[in-house]
Amino acid sequence: MRMHDMFIDVLDSNGRKTGRSVSKKEIHVKGLWFASVHTWTYTSKGELFIHRRAKQKKAYPGRWGTSFGGHVDAGETPRQAAVRELFEESGIHAEQRRLKFLRIRKLVSYAPRIHWHSKEFCSIFAYQYDGSLRNIKMQKEKVDKLELIPLKIFLQEVKRKDMQHTRYLPFDKIYYLDTTRNLLKIGKTGKKKKEATK
């Protein structure tokens, strides 16, 4: 177990540390602000990894996530947390320098069935992975299915649907639109660089 396991730094409404660290349960029951990470993982072919949350998850069981991620532990940096969460949830070993930072976004959600508040300052990263799907080891208590979806098709899906009422986690449409467009731009830039070196 990590030294700071299960404790999370409490943030103020501007994303600054308050000097307090509390348990994950207290963060969500009291609706305190905290830091989180989302790593959108994609392939050089322009496909996005999506995964279905396990049925035993407290919040949003059976919903599909578009990133690997979670809470930033007390004393941890977002980049460190992104590497840790990516490995814990998928078995993918990522180097910090290969994570592309996209932006920090405020995300607020509430799961009324379990009275679970999430008020997070989320650092969003992009990570390109072209290894075999067979090498991905899902954390069964968190994820029970993994799929690839072309980013362009996912973008069209986001454009025409209310993301609060789809199979995906209920983040706002702007979150999904901005991040998907950023990944498509990164993919185009990568292709141009490869062509320039030929």
N, C-alpha and C positions, 0 to 999 in steps of 0.2 A: 504494500500500500504506500502511496506517495505521502510525504510528510504533511502536505497541505491538502490531502484528499478530503473531499466533502465540505471544505470551507471555501467561501467565495467572498471576494471583496465587495462591499456595498458602495455604490456610486451615488452621487447626487444627480439632480435632474439635468445637469450640464455634462455628465460623464466623468466627473472628477472623483477620485477616491475619497471616501469620508474618514478612513482610518479604522473602520469596523470591518470585521470578517464574520460571517454567519454561515449556518448550514444551508444546503440547497433547499431543504424543506422550508426553512424560515424565509428565505428569499422569495419563494413563490407564494406562500400562504399570506405573507404581509404585503406582497406586491412591491418589493424593493427593487431599485435599479441595479443592474449588474452588467458585466461585460461578457460577451459571447463571441463565438467565431462560426462562420459558415464557409466551408471550402467547396466551391463548385468544381467538380472534377469532370474533365472532358477529354476527348480523344483528338488526335490530329485530323481525323476524318469529320470533325464537327459534330460529334455525338456527345450527349450529356448522360452521365450516370444518374439514375434516379433509383430510389429504394423505398420499399414499403415498411412502415413502422410495425414492429411486432404487436400482436394482439394484447400482450401483457403490459404494454407501455401505459402509464397513467394518463398522459396527455395525447390525444389524437391517435389512438391505436388504429392501424389499418390505413392511415393517410400516407400519401407518398411525399417523400422529401427530395429536394433537388440538390442537397449539399450534405457533406459529412461535417459534423460539428457539435458544439455543445458549450458548456460554461467555461469561462476562463477561471482556473483555480486561483486561490489567494497567492499572491507573490509571483504569478506566472505572467508572461507577456502573451498578447494575442497570437503572435507568430508561433511561439512555443506550444500554445494550446492547440493551434490548427494542426501542427505536426502530430501531436499526441492523439487528438481526436480522430484524425484521418487513419492513423495506425490502429487505434482501438476498434474503430467501427468497420474498417475494411481490410486491415492487414497491409495496407500500402505504406511503404517506407518513403517518406518525402524529405527532401533537403529543404531547410528553411529558405535558402536563397532562390529556390525554384518556385516558391509560392509567389504569385503575383497579387499584390494588394490592390484591391479595387476601390473600396471606400468604407466608411463607417456609417451605418444607418440605424436610426432608432426604430425598434420593432416592439409593438405592444399587442398582446393577445390575451384572451381569457377563456379558460375551459370551464364553463359553469358546472358541468357534471361533477367535477372534483374540486371546484373552487380554487383553481390553479392560475395564478397571475404570472405573466411573463412580461417584464419591462426591461428591455435589453438595449445596450449599445453594442451593435453587432459589427465586428470587423469581417468584411467579406473578402475572401481570397479566391483565386482561380488556380487550378493545378492541372497540368496536362499529364495524362497517364495513358500509355499505349501498350501496357502489358496485357497478358492474357486474363480473361475473366476468371479462369480457373485458379489464378493466383490470389484472387480476392477472397479473404476469409471474413465473412460477415459475423458480427457480434449477435448471435442468435436471440439474446434477450432484448435486443434493440431493433434488429432488422431481420425480416424473414424472406425478402425477395429483392432481387436487383435486376434492373433492365437498362438498356441504352435507348435513348430517343434522339433523333437528329435535332440539333438546336433550332434549325429553321422551322421544323414542324412544331416544336414546343413553343416557339415565339408566336406562331399563328394561333395556337391553342390559347395562349395567354391573352392575345388581343381580342378574341371573340367571347371570352368567358369571364364571369364574375369569380375570381379566385377564392372567394370566401365559401363558395359552394361547388367545389370540384373535388377530385380525388386527392388534390395536393394540400399541403399545410396551408392554413388560412392567413397567409401574409398578404399585404396589399398588392394590388396590381403593379404599382410603380416599382416595387422591389423586384418582382419577377421580370418586368420589361427591361429595366435598366441593366440588371445583371446579365440577362440573356444577350442583350445587344452588345454589352462589353465583351462577352466571350466570343461573339461572332467577329468583333473588331480584332481581338487578339489573334483569332484564327487566320484572318486575312493578312494581318501584319506578318505572322509567322510564315505564311506561304510566300509572300513577297520577298522575305529575307532568303528563303531557300532558293527561289528562282534567281535571285541576284548573285548567289554564290555558285551557280551552275556554269 
